[in-house]
């Protein structure tokens, strides 16, 4: 669907009615929006005292969004894309006024790249704004799946839970987390969304991620892993069900000098949030007696233009 | 003696069928639970209509009631063009979303995840995700009416899930033989368990811009029961450019030749 156009149309349609409905409990869309925050609180691992599903899983279903920034910049999330020929008009302020690096270990906030990998990342960034070779085009701009971990910082997404599964429906890509303990796929199968095995430890969904083709890169600044990367994800949910922090350890001796950790905070959509189709990928259905919040199909490559009009769709084979 | 044997046989038959009906998986609310990984063994994807073997299709007696699709004259000409150019024009070749009903009988598995309020269908091909709402809601209308997979609203007719699908675009084909549809496509699916591992899937296809009257197709879907079977994403539209990512270590680096972690330098 035409995400932005739809979002704008919906906004125009929804906003005037929202005020009239504010006191009615059935209104499912308010006017709140995610304001990207310069800091966030840690969430401690521990017991889950919140709502549970019939199969015993903590109930974390719904629409979620990261609260800091998109994938413009991995280590200075609110710092814009370095070298941007059209930088944001709003002054960025000092580094201290912006959200911290997503790299929370090591303490310097930098990915501990080996020298060749650091050079490759800098080469990508240097060429990002004027790509002269295919490898400088951000793969998401070609409609490639955003993969692990970029999917968590690109649009909102929906979590649906089923006995034995947690399913993430992203703007670009889908992840099926298997909770049944089956072995990973054979190691030579590499996937944009990797292969995920998870289990719940109290309030924390722990996911072992292998078989990552690592082609998606982490963001427009070009940080990356190799296909040998082993990611251990901990999704630590707050007991009020409103927030979680994604804390993931990246181990990849092909690319890094040591394992490192990324943290991405996320917030669950509530009825106070607007239907904007962006921060939360939701649409409004008012055809019946009550307004229902739904998710539409996600389509990109078929629309023949990658977002940003940078990409060229491959000719049919 | 004969009488009692007949009675026994009758009893066995009765309990047998009752057993089969009870044996299908059900949700907590008693509705059939179609959760699982499914795939057809039919040749519907190659050509919905009866056809002998040809270079790009195994033979099949077809899956359409009455065998022949009731094209309007102009639409039949378009179908013939599609067939002639099928090795170039089939949207499948670009890895694009297959649509409804084609995604159901495409020969790759799809997985159904089911809650009381909806079914989530994840197709291995293209990783397309479709939601069938079973919460009593209607098609949204408005500008939410141009979908590759349509908008799906289901209701229960006993143990049969009846799904009304509309709001399509005209970009998808119905099979590899160039059978096609317009934006006026309207599909009514019927999903019904034959036994715990077999679904009878049928679809009434209506499109007044392409077909003279509605027509019906039916295929059988089988549950994948192989040990540890799972979907493996098939994003073949990325194959044209995936070799450019991620950056590779220099050929001289000790890690380059090995896929095993080689320790930190």
Interface residues (C-beta under 8 A of the other chain):
Chain A: X1 X6 X9 X13 X54 X114 X116 X117 X120 X121 X123 X124 X133 X134 X135 X137 X139 X142 X143 X144 X145 X160 X162 X163 X165 X167 X169 X173 X174 X176 X178 X182 X183 X185 X187 X189 X191 X192 X193 X213 X214 X215 X216 X217 X224 X225 X226 X227 X228 X252 X253 X254 X255 X256 X257 X258 X283 X284 X285 X286 X287 X288 X292 X294 X295 X296 X297 X298 X299 X301 X302 X314 X316 X317
Chain B: X28 X35 X88 X89 X91 X93 X94 X95 X96 X97 X111 X113 X114 X115 X120 X122 X127 X128 X129 X130 X131 X133 X135 X136 X137 X138 X139 X140 X141 X142 X143 X144 X146 X147 X148 X149 X171 X228 X230 X231 X232 X233 X235 X237 X238 X240 X241 X242 X244 X245 X246 X247 X249 X250 X253 X255 X259 X260 X261 X262 X263 X264 X265
